[in-house]
Amino acid sequence: MSLELTLDFQYKTTIEKLWSALTDSSKLAKWVLENDFEPTVGHQFQFRAQPNEWWDGIINCEVLVVDETNRVLSYTAATGAEKHTVVWSLQDLGDGKVNLHLEQTGFSNVQGLEGARYGVTQWCGQLEKLLAA
């Protein structure tokens, strides 16, 4: 059984600035993790964190979709036996507000799902600070 994480975050920013925070490797590193991301379909990249006794700190990824017109970014994210599909989409809400929508599928257990919910929520708090700068 595959579990799915769905989250929405609203930011006071422009859709262009939020899209850049999703697709620019140096900006992505400021709110997610160090990476070698490139917004090119088929590009294989890694997010890198400090390793610990349970995890080597590496998330192996591959870009699936970069749709600048519709503001959709998708990639796979794999650690160990888990492989997820991540889809970020943006929607301009007007009045200087933008919605960031996340769908992440492929979780094999509730603990992983809840861990991801916590982590993404923390990252999106960092994103808010980046967008305000």
Residue pairs with C-beta under 8 A, 6 or more apart in sequence:
1 108
2 105
2 106
2 107
2 108
3 105
3 107
3 108
3 109
3 110
3 112
3 113
4 103
4 104
4 105
4 107
5 102
5 103
5 104
5 105
5 107
5 113
5 116
5 117
5 120
6 101
6 102
6 103
6 104
7 101
7 102
7 117
7 120
7 121
7 124
8 99
8 100
8 101
8 102
9 99
9 100
9 102
9 124
9 127
9 128
10 93
10 97
10 98
10 99
10 100
11 18
11 97
11 98
11 100
11 127
11 128
11 131
12 96
12 97
12 131
13 96
13 97
13 98
13 131
14 96
14 98
15 71
15 90
15 92
15 98
17 131
18 90
18 98
18 100
18 131
19 68
19 71
19 90
20 27
21 27
21 28
21 31
21 127
21 130
21 131
22 28
22 73
22 88
22 90
23 37
23 39
23 66
23 73
25 35
25 36
25 37
25 38
27 130
28 35
28 37
29 35
30 126
30 130
31 123
31 124
31 126
31 127
31 129
31 130
32 47
32 123
32 126
33 47
33 48
33 49
33 59
34 47
34 48
34 49
35 45
35 46
35 47
35 48
36 45
36 46
37 43
37 45
37 61
37 63
38 45
38 63
39 63
39 66
39 73
40 63
40 66
41 63
41 64
41 65
41 66
42 62
42 63
43 62
43 63
44 60
44 61
44 62
44 63
45 61
45 62
45 63
45 75
46 58
46 59
46 60
46 61
47 58
47 59
47 61
47 77
48 57
48 58
48 59
49 55
49 57
49 58
49 59
50 57
51 57
51 58
55 79
58 79
59 77
59 78
59 79
60 77
60 78
60 79
61 75
61 76
61 77
61 78
62 75
62 76
63 73
63 74
63 75
64 74
64 75
64 76
64 85
65 72
65 73
65 74
65 87
66 73
67 73
70 89
71 89
71 90
71 91
72 87
72 88
72 89
72 90
73 87
73 88
73 89
74 85
74 86
74 87
74 88
75 85
75 86
76 83
76 84
76 85
76 86
77 83
77 84
77 85
77 86
77 104
78 84
81 108
82 106
82 107
82 108
82 112
83 106
84 104
84 105
84 106
84 107
84 116
85 104
85 105
85 106
86 102
86 103
86 104
87 102
87 103
87 104
88 100
88 101
88 102
89 100
89 101
89 103
90 98
90 99
90 100
90 101
91 98
91 99
91 101
92 98
93 99
100 124
100 127
102 120
104 116
104 120
107 113
107 116
